[in-house]
Amino acid sequence: MRDDLSPTARALLTLEAIQNNPGITAQRLGDRLGVSERAARRYVGILREADVPIESTTGPHGGYQVGRGLRLPPLMLTAAEAMGLAMAVVEGHPGAADPADLVGAALAKILRVLPRRVAEPVRETASERSGRASPVRQELVADLLAACSGARRVRIGYRARETEREMEVDPWSVVLRHSRWYLLAWSHTRDAFRVFRVDRITAVAPTAHTFTPPADLDALRTLEDHLSRTWTHPVEVVIDAPPAEVSRWIPRSLGTLLEDGPDRSRLRATTDNPHWYARQLAALPMTFDVVAGPQLRAAVAALGERLAKAALDVDQAATPVRRGEGGSGVVVPACR
């Protein structure tokens, strides 16, 4: 470490070393920084005074690591890492170009500190793909995250079907899926598990009650399972392949996949849009049978007829033309 560095610069280098080497000991930290073990401990103390959550464990396998908290400590990213993260956000979130969007605001912070030659391509891509994501208030999401982290019951205002009602819930988790925010919670008003769209929550107020969240909660899987079985029309499809193979083509949000005998799977779900669901099934590279759900069966039949007609039209358009009757050779159908 250079002798002319300020204490702030030394502390930031200490933070970077701990982030890149979780569990690093004070001795190894000192060696990496080129200072004594005592000096390394002093820089760790400076980070803690700045409210950076540096945790330490004792014993032969003990060391330092950055703890978890609602306030993120400074992150050390290379330009390549930051650009890769930014491009992944742009690819997956339509509101990434909008600084008023929660995700867009976070992306803007990253782009502000990147070199211009790195940041500009990301901004251009974000502008080209911009679309309106589900709008949420940043302070409201922050209140929900704080309640989830502190396992504190809250009272929310919720707007649905042109009416607004007040509910008391235990907030389990906040999930962002396909650019829409959801709250997974236990509703004391309904005495049941509920999923709330965060853009429909109008207010959040903490209560004096705490709760114990589910220990084994897989928030994303729980949300996708919920979304797959809360729609209007039933779906049941038998697919000629084992679940391990089908799961590579069927996302969890499309339904529950069960084993149905040797080399077969059964898909159970619901949908509000049978024609959209039929198109998802059409992407399967294996054969399947719709065994329940008349609306889906009709949609699959209609899609099959449309595809068959498209193939028939192409075959007819490619009929050879006899010489002397308006051309020579084969008529090539125009691209559609």
Kinemage of the C-alpha trace (Angstrom):
@kinemage 1
@onewidth
@group {chain A} dominant
@subgroup {mainchain}
@vectorlist {calphas} color= white
{ca met a 1} P 0.000 0.000 0.000
{ca arg a 2} L 1.329 3.454 -0.872
{ca asp a 3} L 2.421 5.567 2.074
{ca asp a 4} L 0.711 8.733 0.745
{ca leu a 5} L -2.827 7.320 0.793
{ca ser a 6} L -5.412 9.023 2.991
{ca pro a 7} L -7.196 7.093 5.781
{ca thr a 8} L -10.364 7.104 3.648
{ca ala a 9} L -8.571 5.517 0.702
{ca arg a 10} L -7.005 2.906 2.988
{ca ala a 11} L -10.393 2.088 4.497
{ca leu a 12} L -11.944 1.650 1.037
{ca leu a 13} L -9.141 -0.689 -0.004
{ca thr a 14} L -9.781 -2.633 3.203
{ca leu a 15} L -13.476 -2.887 2.306
{ca glu a 16} L -12.634 -4.125 -1.194
{ca ala a 17} L -10.299 -6.792 0.216
{ca ile a 18} L -12.977 -8.038 2.646
{ca gln a 19} L -15.675 -8.080 -0.063
{ca asn a 20} L -13.466 -10.077 -2.419
{ca asn a 21} L -12.278 -12.485 0.307
{ca pro a 22} L -15.103 -13.223 2.792
{ca gly a 23} L -13.679 -14.705 5.986
{ca ile a 24} L -10.278 -13.082 5.562
{ca thr a 25} L -8.293 -12.901 8.812
{ca ala a 26} L -6.696 -9.727 10.151
{ca gln a 27} L -3.229 -11.148 9.419
{ca arg a 28} L -4.083 -12.005 5.811
{ca leu a 29} L -5.813 -8.649 5.431
{ca gly a 30} L -2.674 -6.889 6.618
{ca asp a 31} L -0.516 -8.914 4.228
{ca arg a 32} L -2.810 -8.089 1.301
{ca leu a 33} L -2.767 -4.371 2.156
{ca gly a 34} L 0.937 -4.317 2.949
{ca val a 35} L 0.419 -3.140 6.541
{ca ser a 36} L 0.619 -4.644 9.996
{ca glu a 37} L -2.173 -6.739 11.497
{ca arg a 38} L -2.815 -3.955 14.003
{ca ala a 39} L -3.207 -1.379 11.189
{ca ala a 40} L -5.607 -3.687 9.357
{ca arg a 41} L -7.779 -3.915 12.478
{ca arg a 42} L -7.728 -0.122 12.708
{ca tyr a 43} L -9.061 0.256 9.156
{ca val a 44} L -11.816 -2.252 9.944
{ca gly a 45} L -12.706 -0.042 12.910
{ca ile a 46} L -12.956 3.000 10.619
{ca leu a 47} L -15.408 1.128 8.392
{ca arg a 48} L -17.545 0.176 11.379
{ca glu a 49} L -17.590 3.794 12.583
{ca ala a 50} L -19.048 4.665 9.156
{ca asp a 51} L -21.870 2.118 9.763
{ca val a 52} L -20.478 -0.398 7.268
{ca pro a 53} L -21.613 -3.780 8.685
{ca ile a 54} L -18.292 -5.607 9.015
{ca glu a 55} L -18.822 -8.866 10.912
{ca ser a 56} L -16.090 -10.950 12.495
{ca thr a 57} L -15.940 -14.484 13.877
{ca thr a 58} L -13.326 -15.935 16.191
{ca gly a 59} L -11.577 -19.292 16.142
{ca pro a 60} L -9.222 -21.018 13.693
{ca his a 61} L -11.586 -20.419 10.776
{ca gly a 62} L -12.710 -16.957 11.830
{ca gly a 63} L -12.293 -13.721 9.922
{ca tyr a 64} L -14.021 -10.636 8.512
{ca gln a 65} L -16.944 -10.434 6.114
{ca val a 66} L -19.455 -7.798 5.067
{ca gly a 67} L -22.747 -8.341 6.886
{ca arg a 68} L -26.255 -7.915 5.573
{ca gly a 69} L -28.437 -4.872 6.071
{ca leu a 70} L -31.035 -2.653 4.428
{ca arg a 71} L -28.372 -0.048 3.669
{ca leu a 72} L -25.860 -1.479 1.240
{ca pro a 73} L -22.216 -0.750 2.017
{ca pro a 74} L -20.036 0.693 -0.760
{ca leu a 75} L -19.568 -1.904 -3.498
{ca met a 76} L -16.338 -2.243 -5.467
{ca leu a 77} L -17.137 -3.245 -9.072
{ca thr a 78} L -14.868 -3.281 -12.089
{ca ala a 79} L -16.110 -1.442 -15.182
{ca ala a 80} L -16.789 -4.808 -16.859
{ca glu a 81} L -18.783 -6.100 -13.865
{ca ala a 82} L -20.805 -2.884 -13.628
{ca met a 83} L -21.567 -2.865 -17.367
{ca gly a 84} L -22.545 -6.545 -17.316
{ca leu a 85} L -24.914 -5.899 -14.416
{ca ala a 86} L -26.358 -2.806 -16.089
{ca met a 87} L -26.965 -4.587 -19.409
{ca ala a 88} L -28.675 -7.485 -17.621
{ca val a 89} L -31.034 -4.979 -15.968
{ca val a 90} L -31.753 -3.271 -19.296
{ca glu a 91} L -32.491 -6.628 -20.970
{ca gly a 92} L -34.941 -7.690 -18.279
{ca his a 93} L -36.683 -4.513 -17.103
{ca pro a 94} L -38.695 -2.206 -19.414
{ca gly a 95} L -38.499 0.729 -16.995
{ca ala a 96} L -34.686 0.755 -16.786
{ca ala a 97} L -34.433 4.010 -18.770
{ca asp a 98} L -36.818 5.860 -16.427
{ca pro a 99} L -35.075 7.420 -13.391
{ca ala a 100} L -38.484 7.664 -11.684
{ca asp a 101} L -38.718 3.858 -11.777
{ca leu a 102} L -37.264 2.082 -8.743
{ca val a 103} L -34.952 -0.116 -10.811
{ca gly a 104} L -34.212 2.750 -13.201
{ca ala a 105} L -33.105 4.957 -10.293
{ca ala a 106} L -30.647 2.292 -9.105
{ca leu a 107} L -29.297 1.833 -12.629
{ca ala a 108} L -28.822 5.595 -12.991
{ca lys a 109} L -26.591 5.605 -9.901
{ca ile a 110} L -24.363 2.958 -11.459
{ca leu a 111} L -24.180 4.752 -14.803
{ca arg a 112} L -23.243 8.061 -13.151
{ca val a 113} L -19.989 6.611 -11.828
{ca leu a 114} L -19.005 4.600 -14.912
{ca pro a 115} L -16.653 5.981 -17.569
{ca arg a 116} L -18.617 7.692 -20.331
{ca arg a 117} L -17.447 5.225 -22.998
{ca val a 118} L -18.916 2.416 -20.854
{ca ala a 119} L -22.094 4.167 -19.705
{ca glu a 120} L -23.284 5.600 -23.048
{ca pro a 121} L -23.961 2.254 -24.804
{ca val a 122} L -26.014 1.159 -21.793
{ca arg a 123} L -28.048 4.393 -21.822
{ca glu a 124} L -28.699 4.063 -25.567
{ca thr a 125} L -29.825 0.450 -25.221
{ca ala a 126} L -32.083 1.347 -22.293
{ca ser a 127} L -33.703 4.161 -24.283
{ca glu a 128} L -34.345 1.878 -27.270
{ca arg a 129} L -36.038 -0.736 -25.077
{ca ser a 130} L -37.838 1.631 -22.766
{ca gly a 131} L -41.370 0.677 -21.757
{ca arg a 132} L -43.559 1.533 -18.821
{ca ala a 133} L -43.049 -0.817 -15.912
{ca ser a 134} L -45.493 -1.126 -13.075
{ca pro a 135} L -44.996 2.201 -11.206
{ca val a 136} L -44.305 2.039 -7.465
{ca arg a 137} L -43.233 4.642 -4.931
{ca gln a 138} L -39.671 4.122 -3.749
{ca glu a 139} L -40.439 5.092 -0.150
{ca leu a 140} L -43.330 2.606 -0.061
{ca val a 141} L -41.102 -0.262 -1.214
{ca ala a 142} L -38.491 0.820 1.351
{ca asp a 143} L -41.127 0.689 4.124
{ca leu a 144} L -42.202 -2.800 3.032
{ca leu a 145} L -38.603 -4.042 2.914
{ca ala a 146} L -37.968 -2.623 6.402
{ca ala a 147} L -41.083 -4.396 7.700
{ca cys a 148} L -39.989 -7.691 6.088
{ca ser a 149} L -36.493 -7.359 7.531
{ca gly a 150} L -37.766 -6.482 11.001
{ca ala a 151} L -40.601 -9.064 10.878
{ca arg a 152} L -43.076 -6.356 11.865
{ca arg a 153} L -46.790 -6.488 11.055
{ca val a 154} L -48.094 -3.580 8.992
{ca arg a 155} L -51.406 -2.034 8.080
{ca ile a 156} L -51.750 -1.405 4.351
{ca gly a 157} L -54.221 0.374 2.139
{ca tyr a 158} L -54.967 -1.743 -0.934
{ca arg a 159} L -56.799 -0.700 -4.099
{ca ala a 160} L -58.548 -3.386 -6.173
{ca arg a 161} L -61.585 -3.335 -8.481
{ca glu a 162} L -62.137 0.395 -8.036
{ca thr a 163} L -62.369 0.039 -4.244
{ca glu a 164} L -59.808 0.591 -1.507
{ca arg a 165} L -59.687 -1.286 1.771
{ca glu a 166} L -57.414 -1.466 4.793
{ca met a 167} L -55.752 -4.756 5.717
{ca glu a 168} L -53.399 -5.950 8.449
{ca val a 169} L -50.674 -8.274 7.167
{ca asp a 170} L -47.417 -9.988 8.122
{ca pro a 171} L -45.087 -9.077 5.234
{ca trp a 172} L -42.964 -12.099 4.301
{ca ser a 173} L -41.126 -10.924 1.194
{ca val a 174} L -41.081 -8.377 -1.628
{ca val a 175} L -40.431 -9.840 -5.087
{ca leu a 176} L -39.795 -8.187 -8.461
{ca arg a 177} L -40.932 -10.432 -11.319
{ca his a 178} L -41.262 -9.420 -14.983
{ca ser a 179} L -41.033 -5.729 -14.016
{ca arg a 180} L -43.891 -5.976 -11.526
{ca trp a 181} L -43.493 -5.776 -7.732
{ca tyr a 182} L -45.353 -8.174 -5.431
{ca leu a 183} L -45.724 -8.482 -1.662
{ca leu a 184} L -46.049 -11.988 -0.205
{ca ala a 185} L -47.832 -11.800 3.151
{ca trp a 186} L -50.128 -13.464 5.653
{ca ser a 187} L -53.356 -11.478 5.825
{ca his a 188} L -54.895 -11.276 9.312
{ca thr a 189} L -57.897 -9.601 7.718
{ca arg a 190} L -58.558 -12.698 5.552
{ca asp a 191} L -56.768 -15.220 7.774
{ca ala a 192} L -54.969 -16.569 4.694
{ca phe a 193} L -51.827 -16.255 2.591
{ca arg a 194} L -52.101 -13.462 0.043
{ca val a 195} L -50.064 -11.957 -2.796
{ca phe a 196} L -50.461 -8.195 -3.277
{ca arg a 197} L -49.377 -6.079 -6.221
{ca val a 198} L -47.236 -3.324 -4.740
{ca asp a 199} L -48.418 -0.745 -7.284
{ca arg a 200} L -51.906 -1.153 -5.779
{ca ile a 201} L -50.743 -0.557 -2.207
{ca thr a 202} L -51.553 3.037 -1.280
{ca ala a 203} L -50.133 3.251 2.258
{ca val a 204} L -47.995 1.312 4.741
{ca ala a 205} L -48.138 1.860 8.509
{ca pro a 206} L -46.203 -0.252 11.047
{ca thr a 207} L -47.944 -1.771 14.065
{ca ala a 208} L -46.625 -2.843 17.464
{ca his a 209} L -46.866 -6.553 16.564
{ca thr a 210} L -44.024 -8.759 15.330
{ca phe a 211} L -44.192 -12.186 13.691
{ca thr a 212} L -42.028 -15.182 12.804
{ca pro a 213} L -41.661 -15.558 9.025
{ca pro a 214} L -41.650 -19.013 7.394
{ca ala a 215} L -38.172 -20.483 7.822
{ca asp a 216} L -38.123 -22.277 4.463
{ca leu a 217} L -39.808 -19.639 2.299
{ca asp a 218} L -38.741 -19.699 -1.363
{ca ala a 219} L -40.299 -16.367 -2.285
{ca leu a 220} L -39.990 -16.589 -6.079
{ca arg a 221} L -41.252 -20.195 -6.275
{ca thr a 222} L -44.151 -19.350 -3.948
{ca leu a 223} L -45.101 -16.377 -6.126
{ca glu a 224} L -44.902 -18.356 -9.366
{ca asp a 225} L -46.927 -21.225 -7.915
{ca his a 226} L -49.565 -18.719 -6.798
{ca leu a 227} L -49.702 -17.014 -10.181
{ca ser a 228} L -50.077 -20.344 -12.001
{ca arg a 229} L -53.292 -21.378 -10.183
{ca thr a 230} L -55.285 -18.240 -9.500
{ca trp a 231} L -56.778 -17.599 -12.953
{ca thr a 232} L -60.182 -18.391 -14.471
{ca his a 233} L -59.821 -21.366 -16.842
{ca pro a 234} L -58.468 -24.781 -15.758
{ca val a 235} L -55.480 -26.358 -17.484
{ca glu a 236} L -54.384 -29.991 -17.458
{ca val a 237} L -51.920 -31.284 -20.038
{ca val a 238} L -50.156 -34.651 -20.342
{ca ile a 239} L -46.714 -34.315 -21.942
{ca asp a 240} L -44.726 -37.208 -23.423
{ca ala a 241} L -41.484 -36.590 -21.540
{ca pro a 242} L -40.298 -36.823 -17.902
{ca pro a 243} L -40.598 -33.703 -15.680
{ca ala a 244} L -36.830 -33.141 -15.643
{ca glu a 245} L -36.878 -32.658 -19.415
{ca val a 246} L -40.146 -30.720 -19.598
{ca ser a 247} L -39.046 -28.287 -16.881
{ca arg a 248} L -36.395 -26.930 -19.245
{ca trp a 249} L -39.222 -25.650 -21.478
{ca ile a 250} L -41.998 -24.896 -18.985
{ca pro a 251} L -41.369 -22.081 -16.448
{ca arg a 252} L -42.724 -22.603 -12.952
{ca ser a 253} L -45.187 -19.738 -13.439
{ca leu a 254} L -46.913 -21.748 -16.177
{ca gly a 255} L -48.118 -24.423 -13.767
{ca thr a 256} L -47.299 -27.342 -11.485
{ca leu a 257} L -45.406 -30.159 -13.193
{ca leu a 258} L -45.962 -33.687 -11.855
{ca glu a 259} L -44.673 -37.117 -12.806
{ca asp a 260} L -47.371 -39.120 -14.613
{ca gly a 261} L -45.956 -42.549 -15.171
{ca pro a 262} L -42.801 -43.593 -17.036
{ca asp a 263} L -41.482 -40.807 -19.242
{ca arg a 264} L -44.628 -38.674 -18.917
{ca ser a 265} L -45.519 -35.461 -17.109
{ca arg a 266} L -48.795 -33.853 -16.101
{ca leu a 267} L -49.081 -30.057 -16.092
{ca arg a 268} L -51.798 -28.488 -13.937
{ca ala a 269} L -52.521 -24.774 -13.921
{ca thr a 270} L -55.071 -22.057 -14.673
{ca thr a 271} L -55.091 -19.236 -17.196
{ca asp a 272} L -57.061 -16.131 -18.103
{ca asn a 273} L -55.766 -16.260 -21.689
{ca pro a 274} L -56.116 -19.717 -23.275
{ca his a 275} L -54.803 -18.509 -26.644
{ca trp a 276} L -51.599 -17.192 -25.031
{ca tyr a 277} L -51.254 -20.454 -23.093
{ca ala a 278} L -51.658 -22.470 -26.307
{ca arg a 279} L -48.739 -20.568 -27.843
{ca gln a 280} L -46.551 -21.440 -24.843
{ca leu a 281} L -47.386 -25.121 -25.244
{ca ala a 282} L -46.670 -24.947 -28.981
{ca ala a 283} L -43.018 -24.233 -28.169
{ca leu a 284} L -42.627 -27.693 -26.597
{ca pro a 285} L -40.442 -30.016 -28.719
{ca met a 286} L -42.391 -33.062 -27.461
{ca thr a 287} L -45.979 -34.208 -28.057
{ca phe a 288} L -48.731 -33.451 -25.553
{ca asp a 289} L -52.471 -33.905 -24.995
{ca val a 290} L -54.835 -31.363 -23.423
{ca val a 291} L -56.867 -33.620 -21.111
{ca ala a 292} L -58.811 -30.956 -19.218
{ca gly a 293} L -59.842 -27.396 -19.944
{ca pro a 294} L -62.252 -26.920 -22.879
{ca gln a 295} L -61.134 -23.312 -23.415
{ca leu a 296} L -57.482 -24.342 -23.787
{ca arg a 297} L -58.425 -27.321 -25.989
{ca ala a 298} L -60.278 -24.970 -28.348
{ca ala a 299} L -57.379 -22.511 -28.378
{ca val a 300} L -54.866 -25.266 -29.215
{ca ala a 301} L -57.134 -26.486 -32.042
{ca ala a 302} L -57.470 -22.947 -33.438
{ca leu a 303} L -53.689 -22.435 -33.306
{ca gly a 304} L -53.131 -25.758 -35.078
{ca glu a 305} L -55.568 -24.830 -37.849
{ca arg a 306} L -53.898 -21.453 -38.337
{ca leu a 307} L -50.420 -23.010 -38.578
{ca ala a 308} L -51.664 -25.727 -40.940
{ca lys a 309} L -53.314 -23.086 -43.155
{ca ala a 310} L -50.082 -21.077 -43.250
{ca ala a 311} L -48.169 -24.162 -44.436
{ca leu a 312} L -50.875 -24.945 -47.009
{ca asp a 313} L -50.780 -21.389 -48.373
{ca val a 314} L -47.022 -21.611 -48.865
{ca asp a 315} L -47.329 -24.968 -50.665
{ca gln a 316} L -49.967 -23.578 -53.033
{ca ala a 317} L -47.982 -20.397 -53.719
{ca ala a 318} L -44.933 -22.483 -54.652
{ca thr a 319} L -46.789 -24.445 -57.403
{ca pro a 320} L -44.622 -24.618 -60.541
{ca val a 321} L -45.748 -22.408 -63.434
{ca arg a 322} L -45.698 -23.932 -66.942
{ca arg a 323} L -43.434 -22.316 -69.461
{ca gly a 324} L -45.240 -19.931 -71.714
{ca glu a 325} L -47.942 -19.192 -69.153
{ca gly a 326} L -46.670 -16.013 -67.575
{ca gly a 327} L -43.176 -17.042 -66.550
{ca ser a 328} L -40.479 -19.628 -66.517
{ca gly a 329} L -39.539 -21.721 -63.541
{ca val a 330} L -41.066 -21.794 -60.037
{ca val a 331} L -42.921 -18.947 -58.371
{ca val a 332} L -41.196 -18.097 -55.056
{ca pro a 333} L -43.692 -16.995 -52.424
{ca ala a 334} L -43.086 -13.567 -50.956
{ca cys a 335} L -41.895 -13.353 -47.357
{ca arg a 336} L -44.680 -12.520 -44.919
